[in-house]
Amino acid sequence: MQQRSSSAGPTLPFVLFVLVVAGISAGFSIRASAQTPPSASSAERYVLGPNDRIRLKVYGEPDITGEYEIDNGGQVSIPLAGHIKAAGATTRQLEKSIASALAKGIVRDPRVNVEIAQYRPYYILGEVKKSGEYPYRNGLTVMDAVASAGGFTYRANENKVFLRRAGSGAEETYPLDAPVPVYPGDNIRIPERYF
């Protein structure tokens, strides 16, 4: 009997040690994953706006399934569902709105999936060679946008950029040596330098 308790004695601290180490490493992995959000979840948190294009799949309804663009009023027109407010909603919220509208019509128990087919464009103007509207892509920075617009003109101030975020009325100033992210609908303005 005494032998059993002595063999169980060293095992219990070892088990506790293993559990503590496993708990600490699990905590580190949770913190590490929270710092780098997966791209799928960021697309789920994205708030839709005018000129975004969505891909709609209604299972068992091939006539409704397709791509639709959100109009300037923030509405999307879906067959058998009508005009649905999409601006200001996430894709999951829009799925619920479309399913609710379809359920009121002739579609019984609609199963709806909404994905972003194409983000709304961003705009760049000022001292770049080809100002205008450009398609957005994930991970875009201001310097990437300048490169897409043909680079700086010889008059460009290459030290700062003015950026107006979508939905904001005010421009913010950023240094160009920082990796400034660009989001769909943003307006980028490269100022002229003064000699």
URURJO-V950773 format. One line per field, one symbol per residue. ss: DSSP state (@ for helix, = for strand, . for the rest). phi: phi as a letter, one per 40 degrees, with the letter a starting at -180 (. if undefined). burial: b if it has 9 or more other C-alpha atoms within 8 Angstrom, else e. A space follows every 50 residues. Layout:
BEGIN
ss=???
phi=???
burial=???
END
This chain:
BEGIN
ss=.@@@@@@@@@@@@@@@@@@@@@@@@@@@@@@@@@@...@@@@@@@..... ..======.......====.....====...====.....@@@@@@@@@@ @@@........=======...=====.=...===......=@@@@@@@.. .=...=...=====.......====.....=.....====.=...
phi=.cccccccdcccccccdccccccccccccccccccbccccccccccccad gcbbbbbbcgbccccibbbccccgbbbbdgbgcbcbcgbcccccdccccc ccccccccfcbbbbbccacccbbbagcbcbcicbccadgcbccccccccg gcccccccbabbbbcdgbcbcbbbcccbcccbbdgcbbbccccbc
burial=eeeeeeeeeeeeeeeeeeeeeeeeeeeeeeeeeeeeeeeeebebeebbbb bbbbbbbbbeeeebbebbbbbeebbbbbeebeebebbebbbbebbbbbbe bbbebeeeebebebebbebbbbbbbbbbbebeebebeeebbbbebbeebb bbeeebbbebbbbbbbeeeebeebebeeebebbbbbbbbbbbeee
END
